[in-house]
Every structure is written in structure tokens, then in C-alpha cells.
Amino acid sequence: EDRDIISVAFEGKDATCTIFNLRGGKLIGKKQLRLSISTDDTEADIYASVIKQFYDEMVEIPDEILISTEPPEADLILEWLKKKAEKKVVFHYPKRGDLSSLLKLCHENAVLQLKDIQLQRMKKEGNLPYPVKALQRDLRLKTLPRKIECFDISNLQGTDTVASMVVFVEGKPKKSFYRKFIIRTTEGEPDDFASMFEVITRRYKRLKEEGGKLPDLIMVDGGKGQLSSAVQALRKLDYENFSIIGLAKRLEEVFFPGEAEPENIPKVSSGLKLLQQVRDEAHRFAITFHRERRSKRTFTSELNEIKGIGKAVVAKLLTHFGSINEIRRADMERLIPVVGEKRANLIIRHYNEHPELLEESDVRGQELNSEPELPPAD
């Protein structure tokens, strides 16, 4: 068959188009176009524009045009193509098979061209990642969100509630700035709103005392309730000019202060993808710290069950060996210099009598060793 395969890629006001020309079933040519669009244009609008402009020139019109999305007024466009080509022309929207693979390959070419355009602009404008600019556009921020601080709460049935703060600078994680918090004001029933109020208060009260500057964007993992708690904490600290949002997990909805309904950022936006990356990192960091706290509490109780081993000795063991798994696996030669021969014997005997703990240590050791090193808690 004689076919043209057309695919577009777009972000903001930049758009690119790749066209594969197949004649007699063979790829004989490829054309790449750079397009100028408005931020209101949909994918279907862009396809319609490309088809009208490209085939208005002196180019051969094939029997079939493959695209991913039906353009508006498709019947009128096909009638126009039929008159120009003096033959029937059809649109095809392949979803599977070889033609779908060709369309996917065509789209990858368009994406690469778009990324190259964005890279050239970044070089001209000081290497600022495009997603940061896209986020400013999507959230209608007055300044570029070069520095983002994001907070997440983690607990299990109200116990060991902790919070995390991750920091992204110019679209990249800055792990030396990460902080973790042990929540002090909520016990028993989990209360994410009160926990968020506490962590925002502690973080920005300290920042104010140190004469620090608020980040360009504050972000909380959650919906209207978490966002309201964070805003209340900032206002109680007498902050007035700040940019803050909440990102809800379920539908990736963005909440703004004072707005009753959330807003949706286009799923293809680099700005939304950056928000998701920041949110997911805050969640990972909070879960890691929560698991560490819960494990330490459980393991400390385990050591306290050994008769003749007091709190001071438990603290000494954990300080020296770093984890319960190392204590479980330690032999007499490693234990004696730390706690003496008598207590070393008690520890060895305890684990000999409870071999199931040694088996558990292998699983827990793999889990804990897979996690990154954490900065100290605030």
C-alpha cells in the first residue's frame, strides 16, 4: 500500500511532526516539521493543521494516512484530499499490529525532535529544565519554581507517625536538603491534618528564626484538608506571600488555597510529571523513615526480652553494630569486646533458642539494605 504515517509531539507552544512516506509497502522517505501552536490547541487540532498545510503543497497524496487521533471535520478534510489527489483517500487509526508499531516509531522520532528543540532553548536560557517552566505555566506561578519543598505524612494505625520533606532544585532532587520529622502531637487515632500542621509549623518557624527564604513552591501530598492545615500553619507564622499546592494521589488533582474545586493539569504535561516525581519521592522517603522507626522499636523490644540485657546494653549494641540483623548474626568473637563474655553468652543462647529470628533477619536485612541512607530527624 501507499501510505503516509504522521505523528506529532507537543509541549507548551512547541510542536514537532514526523511523516514517514511508505510506497509499495517500503519506507522511501521521512520528513520532519517544526510547528507553532497555541497552548489551547488539542492533539486533534494539531493533526488537522498539519494535514492541511502539508498536503496543500505539491506533494504526492497516498491512498491512506495513518494518524493516532481523528482530526475535527475529518470528512471535510478527506473530501478535500480526494479532490486534490483525484482518488479516494482514507484515514486509519491503528491500535495494534505492524501499522501500530510504525506509528509508534514515527511518534518516537517526533518526540526526539521536540526534545532537541527544548534542549537548544535550555542552552540559550541557562540550562533550566523545561519541566520547571512547564510547571510555572501549569500552576500560573509568578516566579519560576526553582526550589520546591514537598511534605508527606506516614503512619500505621496512628503509631510511629512521621513526616518527610524532600527538596527539588531546578527540577532535580537535592538529597542533602531532605529532612525527616517525628510527629509529637498526634497519638492513637491517625490525624494527617494535625500532623501536617505540626510539620509545616516546625519547618518554617525554624526557617524564619534562621532568616531563611521560603521556597518558590511548597507542596503537600494530599487534598484540601492537608493543604488547609499547611496554609493555616504558615499564616499563624505571619507568612503572607507564598505559593503552595496540594496534589491528591487518586486523580492527580491539584488543590489551590481558597479554591473549592481542584484543577487537572494535562496528563502529558512535563509540569505534572515533575509534580508526580516530587510527590513520589516524598512518599518514598516518609515510608522509609516510618519503616525504620517501627523496626527499631520492635527490635529494641526484642533485645530487652533477653534476661540480663538492660537498656544501656541494648543502646550500646545498636550503636556498635548499627542494626538488629548484625547483632543477630554476630558471633562470640564480635560480641565479647562490646558487652563482655557473660552477656555475649546470653545473647548467643537467646538466638540459639529462637532460630526463627535468625531466619527473619535474612529477609529484613535484604529489605533494609535496599534503602538509601537517611539524614537525621528534626
C-alpha positions as CSV (number, residue, x, y, z in Angstrom):
1,E,0.0,0.0,0.0
2,D,0.9,3.7,-0.4
3,R,0.7,5.3,3.0
4,D,1.9,8.3,4.9
5,I,2.3,7.9,8.6
6,I,2.0,11.1,10.6
7,S,2.7,11.7,14.3
8,V,3.0,14.9,16.4
9,A,4.6,15.7,19.7
10,F,4.0,18.9,21.6
11,E,4.6,20.7,24.9
12,G,3.6,24.2,25.6
13,K,3.9,26.2,22.4
14,D,6.4,23.9,20.8
15,A,5.3,21.1,18.5
16,T,7.0,18.8,16.0
17,C,5.8,16.5,13.4
18,T,7.4,13.4,11.7
19,I,6.0,12.0,8.5
20,F,7.0,8.6,7.1
21,N,6.4,8.0,3.4
22,L,5.7,4.4,2.5
23,R,5.3,3.5,-1.2
24,G,4.6,0.0,-2.3
25,G,5.0,-1.1,1.4
26,K,8.5,0.3,1.6
27,L,9.8,3.3,3.6
28,I,11.2,5.7,1.0
29,G,11.3,9.0,2.9
30,K,11.0,10.9,6.1
31,K,10.1,14.5,6.7
32,Q,10.3,16.4,10.0
33,L,8.4,19.7,10.6
34,R,8.6,22.2,13.4
35,L,5.2,23.7,14.2
36,S,4.0,26.8,16.1
37,I,0.9,26.2,18.1
38,S,-1.1,27.9,21.0
39,T,-1.4,26.3,24.4
40,D,-5.2,25.8,23.7
41,D,-4.6,23.6,20.7
42,T,-5.5,19.9,21.2
43,E,-3.8,17.0,19.6
44,A,-6.7,16.6,17.1
45,D,-6.4,20.3,16.2
46,I,-2.6,19.9,15.5
47,Y,-3.2,16.9,13.3
48,A,-5.8,18.8,11.3
49,S,-3.4,21.7,10.8
50,V,-0.5,19.5,9.8
51,I,-2.6,17.7,7.2
52,K,-4.0,20.8,5.6
53,Q,-0.6,22.6,5.4
54,F,1.5,19.6,4.3
55,Y,-0.8,18.4,1.5
56,D,-1.6,21.9,0.3
57,E,1.9,21.9,-1.1
58,M,3.0,20.0,-4.2
59,V,3.4,16.6,-2.6
60,E,2.1,13.2,-3.5
61,I,-1.1,12.2,-1.6
62,P,-1.2,8.5,-0.7
63,D,-4.2,6.2,-0.6
64,E,-4.1,6.0,3.2
65,I,-2.9,8.3,6.0
66,L,-2.1,6.8,9.4
67,I,-2.6,9.0,12.5
68,S,-3.3,8.4,16.1
69,T,-6.2,10.8,16.6
70,E,-9.2,11.7,14.4
71,P,-9.0,15.4,13.4
72,P,-12.0,17.7,13.7
73,E,-14.1,17.8,10.5
74,A,-12.4,14.6,9.2
75,D,-15.0,14.0,6.4
76,L,-14.4,17.5,5.0
77,I,-10.6,17.1,5.1
78,L,-10.9,13.7,3.3
79,E,-13.2,15.2,0.6
80,W,-10.6,18.0,0.1
81,L,-7.8,15.4,-0.2
82,K,-9.9,13.3,-2.6
83,K,-10.3,16.3,-5.0
84,K,-6.6,17.1,-4.9
85,A,-5.5,13.5,-5.4
86,E,-8.3,12.6,-7.8
87,K,-8.7,9.4,-5.9
88,K,-10.2,8.1,-2.7
89,V,-8.1,8.8,0.5
90,V,-8.8,7.3,3.9
91,F,-7.6,8.0,7.5
92,H,-6.6,5.0,9.5
93,Y,-6.1,4.9,13.3
94,P,-4.2,1.6,14.0
95,K,-4.3,0.4,17.6
96,R,-2.3,-2.9,17.2
97,G,-0.1,-4.8,14.8
98,D,2.6,-3.7,12.5
99,L,1.0,-0.4,11.5
100,S,0.6,0.5,15.2
101,S,4.3,-0.2,15.7
102,L,5.2,2.0,12.7
103,L,3.0,4.8,14.1
104,K,4.8,4.4,17.5
105,L,8.2,4.6,15.8
106,C,7.1,7.7,14.0
107,H,5.9,9.3,17.3
108,E,9.3,8.5,18.9
109,N,11.0,10.4,16.1
110,A,8.7,13.4,16.7
111,V,9.4,13.3,20.5
112,L,13.2,13.2,19.9
113,Q,12.9,16.2,17.6
114,L,10.9,18.0,20.3
115,K,13.4,17.2,23.0
116,D,16.2,18.6,20.8
117,I,14.3,21.9,20.3
118,Q,13.8,22.1,24.1
119,L,17.5,21.3,24.7
120,Q,18.6,24.1,22.4
121,R,16.4,26.5,24.2
122,M,17.7,25.4,27.6
123,K,21.2,26.1,26.5
124,K,20.2,29.6,25.4
125,E,18.3,30.3,28.7
126,G,20.8,28.9,31.2
127,N,20.1,25.2,31.2
128,L,16.9,25.4,33.2
129,P,15.0,22.2,32.7
130,Y,11.8,22.6,30.6
131,P,9.5,20.9,33.2
132,V,10.3,23.7,35.7
133,K,9.0,26.2,33.1
134,A,6.0,24.0,32.3
135,L,5.1,23.8,36.0
136,Q,5.2,27.6,36.2
137,R,2.8,27.8,33.3
138,D,0.5,25.0,34.6
139,L,0.2,26.5,38.1
140,R,0.2,30.1,36.9
141,L,3.0,31.0,39.3
142,K,4.5,34.5,39.3
143,T,8.1,33.1,39.6
144,L,9.8,30.0,38.3
145,P,9.6,27.1,40.9
146,R,13.4,26.7,41.0
147,K,13.2,25.3,44.6
148,I,10.3,23.1,45.6
149,E,9.8,21.7,49.1
150,C,7.3,18.8,49.5
151,F,5.9,17.2,52.6
152,D,4.3,13.8,53.2
153,I,2.9,12.1,56.4
154,S,3.3,8.4,57.1
155,N,1.8,6.3,59.9
156,L,0.4,2.9,60.7
157,Q,-2.9,3.0,62.6
158,G,-1.8,6.1,64.4
159,T,1.6,4.7,65.6
160,D,5.1,6.0,64.8
161,T,3.7,8.9,62.8
162,V,6.5,10.6,60.9
163,A,6.8,13.2,58.1
164,S,9.2,13.8,55.3
165,M,10.4,16.9,53.5
166,V,12.1,16.5,50.1
167,V,13.7,19.3,48.2
168,F,14.0,19.7,44.4
169,V,16.2,22.4,43.0
170,E,15.8,23.2,39.3
171,G,13.9,20.0,38.7
172,K,16.4,17.7,40.4
173,P,16.3,16.1,43.9
174,K,18.7,17.8,46.4
175,K,19.1,15.0,49.0
176,S,21.4,16.9,51.3
177,F,18.4,19.2,52.0
178,Y,16.0,16.4,52.8
179,R,14.6,16.3,56.4
180,K,12.5,13.9,58.4
181,F,10.3,14.7,61.4
182,I,9.0,12.6,64.3
183,I,5.4,13.8,64.8
184,R,4.8,14.7,68.5
185,T,1.2,16.0,68.7
186,T,-0.8,13.0,67.5
187,E,-1.2,9.7,69.3
188,G,-3.7,6.9,68.9
189,E,-6.0,7.7,66.0
190,P,-4.1,9.0,62.9
191,D,-4.7,12.6,62.2
192,D,-2.9,13.7,58.9
193,F,-4.3,17.2,59.2
194,A,-2.8,17.8,62.6
195,S,0.4,16.1,61.6
196,M,0.7,18.4,58.5
197,F,0.0,21.5,60.7
198,E,2.8,20.4,63.0
199,V,5.5,19.7,60.4
200,I,4.8,22.9,58.4
201,T,4.9,24.9,61.6
202,R,8.2,23.3,62.8
203,R,9.9,23.6,59.4
204,Y,9.0,27.2,58.6
205,K,9.3,28.5,62.2
206,R,12.9,27.4,62.2
207,L,13.4,28.8,58.8
208,K,12.1,32.2,59.9
209,E,14.3,32.1,63.0
210,E,17.3,31.5,60.9
211,G,16.4,34.3,58.4
212,G,15.9,31.9,55.6
213,K,13.8,32.4,52.5
214,L,10.7,30.5,51.6
215,P,11.0,28.1,48.6
216,D,9.4,29.1,45.3
217,L,6.8,26.4,45.8
218,I,5.6,24.5,48.8
219,M,3.8,21.2,48.1
220,V,1.9,18.8,50.3
221,D,0.9,15.3,49.5
222,G,-2.8,15.3,49.9
223,G,-6.0,17.1,49.1
224,K,-8.0,20.0,50.5
225,G,-7.6,19.1,54.2
226,Q,-3.9,18.7,54.2
227,L,-3.5,21.9,52.2
228,S,-5.8,23.9,54.5
229,S,-3.7,22.7,57.5
230,A,-0.5,23.8,55.9
231,V,-1.9,27.2,54.9
232,Q,-3.2,27.7,58.5
233,A,0.3,26.9,59.9
234,L,2.0,29.4,57.5
235,R,-0.4,32.2,58.3
236,K,0.0,31.6,62.0
237,L,3.7,32.2,61.5
238,D,2.7,35.5,59.8
239,Y,3.8,34.4,56.3
240,E,1.7,36.2,53.6
241,N,3.4,35.8,50.2
242,F,3.9,32.1,49.5
243,S,3.0,29.6,46.7
244,I,1.5,26.3,48.0
245,I,-0.5,23.5,46.4
246,G,-1.8,20.0,47.4
247,L,-1.5,17.1,45.0
248,A,-4.1,14.3,45.6
249,K,-3.0,10.8,44.6
250,R,-6.2,9.3,43.3
251,L,-6.9,11.5,40.3
252,E,-3.7,13.6,40.3
253,E,-5.8,16.7,41.1
254,V,-4.1,19.9,42.1
255,F,-5.6,21.9,45.0
256,F,-5.1,25.7,45.4
257,P,-5.7,27.7,48.6
258,G,-9.1,29.2,48.7
259,E,-10.4,27.2,45.8
260,A,-13.3,24.8,46.5
261,E,-12.7,22.6,43.4
262,P,-9.4,21.0,42.3
263,E,-7.8,21.6,38.9
264,N,-6.4,19.0,36.5
265,I,-3.2,19.5,34.7
266,P,-3.0,17.8,31.2
267,K,-1.6,14.3,31.7
268,V,1.1,14.9,29.0
269,S,2.4,18.0,30.7
270,S,6.0,17.9,31.9
271,G,4.9,20.1,34.8
272,L,2.6,17.4,36.1
273,K,5.2,14.7,35.7
274,L,7.6,16.8,37.8
275,L,5.0,17.2,40.5
276,Q,4.4,13.4,40.5
277,Q,8.2,12.8,40.7
278,V,8.5,15.2,43.7
279,R,5.4,13.7,45.4
280,D,6.6,10.1,44.9
281,E,10.0,10.9,46.3
282,A,8.4,12.5,49.4
283,H,6.2,9.4,49.9
284,R,9.2,7.0,49.4
285,F,11.3,9.0,51.9
286,A,8.5,9.1,54.5
287,I,7.7,5.3,54.2
288,T,11.4,4.5,54.5
289,F,11.7,6.5,57.7
290,H,8.5,5.1,59.1
291,R,9.7,1.6,58.5
292,E,13.0,2.3,60.1
293,R,11.3,3.7,63.2
294,R,8.9,0.8,63.5
295,S,11.6,-1.7,63.0
296,K,13.9,-0.1,65.6
297,R,11.1,-0.1,68.2
298,T,10.3,-3.7,67.5
299,F,14.0,-4.8,67.6
300,T,14.7,-2.9,70.8
301,S,11.8,-4.7,72.5
302,E,13.3,-8.0,71.2
303,L,16.7,-7.3,72.9
304,N,15.0,-6.2,76.1
305,E,13.4,-9.6,76.4
306,I,16.9,-11.2,76.9
307,K,17.3,-11.6,80.7
308,G,20.5,-9.8,81.9
309,I,20.5,-7.3,79.0
310,G,19.3,-3.8,80.1
311,K,18.6,-0.6,78.2
312,A,22.1,0.7,78.4
313,V,23.5,-2.6,76.9
314,V,20.8,-2.5,74.1
315,A,21.8,1.0,73.2
316,K,25.5,0.1,73.2
317,L,24.8,-2.9,70.9
318,L,22.7,-0.9,68.5
319,T,25.3,1.9,68.4
320,H,28.2,-0.6,67.7
321,F,26.5,-2.9,65.3
322,G,24.1,-0.5,63.6
323,S,21.2,-2.9,63.2
324,I,19.5,-5.8,64.9
325,N,20.4,-8.0,62.0
326,E,24.1,-7.5,62.7
327,I,23.5,-8.3,66.3
328,R,21.6,-11.5,65.4
329,R,24.4,-12.7,63.2
330,A,27.3,-11.7,65.5
331,D,29.4,-14.5,67.0
332,M,31.2,-14.6,70.4
333,E,34.3,-13.0,68.9
334,R,32.4,-9.9,67.8
335,L,30.2,-9.6,70.9
336,I,32.7,-10.0,73.7
337,P,34.6,-6.7,73.0
338,V,31.3,-4.8,73.2
339,V,29.4,-6.4,76.1
340,G,31.8,-8.9,77.7
341,E,31.8,-12.7,77.7
342,K,28.8,-13.2,80.1
343,R,26.4,-11.0,78.2
344,A,27.7,-12.3,74.9
345,N,26.8,-15.8,76.1
346,L,23.3,-14.7,77.0
347,I,22.8,-13.2,73.5
348,I,24.1,-16.3,71.7
349,R,22.0,-18.6,73.8
350,H,18.8,-16.5,73.1
351,Y,19.2,-16.7,69.4
352,N,20.1,-20.4,69.5
353,E,16.8,-20.9,71.4
354,H,14.9,-18.8,68.8
355,P,16.2,-19.8,65.3
356,E,13.2,-18.3,63.7
357,L,14.6,-14.8,64.5
358,L,17.8,-15.6,62.6
359,E,15.7,-16.7,59.5
360,E,13.7,-13.4,59.7
361,S,17.0,-11.4,59.8
362,D,17.9,-12.6,56.3
363,V,14.6,-11.2,54.9
364,R,14.8,-7.9,56.9
365,G,18.4,-7.5,56.0
366,Q,17.7,-7.6,52.3
367,E,14.8,-5.1,52.8
368,L,16.8,-2.6,54.8
369,N,19.9,-2.8,52.7
370,S,18.0,-1.8,49.7
371,E,17.1,1.6,51.2
372,P,19.2,4.8,50.9
373,E,21.0,6.4,53.8
374,L,18.8,8.9,55.6
375,P,19.6,12.3,57.0
376,P,19.0,12.9,60.8
377,A,15.5,13.6,62.0
378,D,14.4,17.0,63.1
